[in-house]
């Protein structure tokens, strides 16, 4: 179904879930007990939340998770 599960074993077990929501042209991310809804940003040619593209969001959340 196009869902991406990022599974972490260290520093503790956790899972980030990235899933498309095609009817509303969004990508939803669930990570660290929060959810993020990224809309298509034509200027960036990417899904973004408050100007932060999906790739950058995932990198930031991963860095925060492993350093916590």
KAQUI-V902354 format. One line per field, one symbol per residue. phi: phi as a letter, one per 30 degrees, with the letter a starting at -180 (. if undefined). psi: psi as a letter, one per 30 degrees, with the letter a starting at -180 (. if undefined). burial: + if it has 9 or more other C-alpha atoms within 8 Angstrom, else -. A space follows every 10 residues. Layout:
phi->???
psi->???
burial->???
This chain:
phi->.idccccccb dadabcccbd beechbbcbc ahibbbcccd cddchadbbh icdeeddddd ddddddcd
psi->ggkkkjkkfk flklkkkjkk iefghlkkkk khglkkjklk jeefhlkljh fjleeeeeee eeeeeff.
burial->-------+-- ----++++++ +---++++++ +-----++++ +----++++- --++--+--- +-------
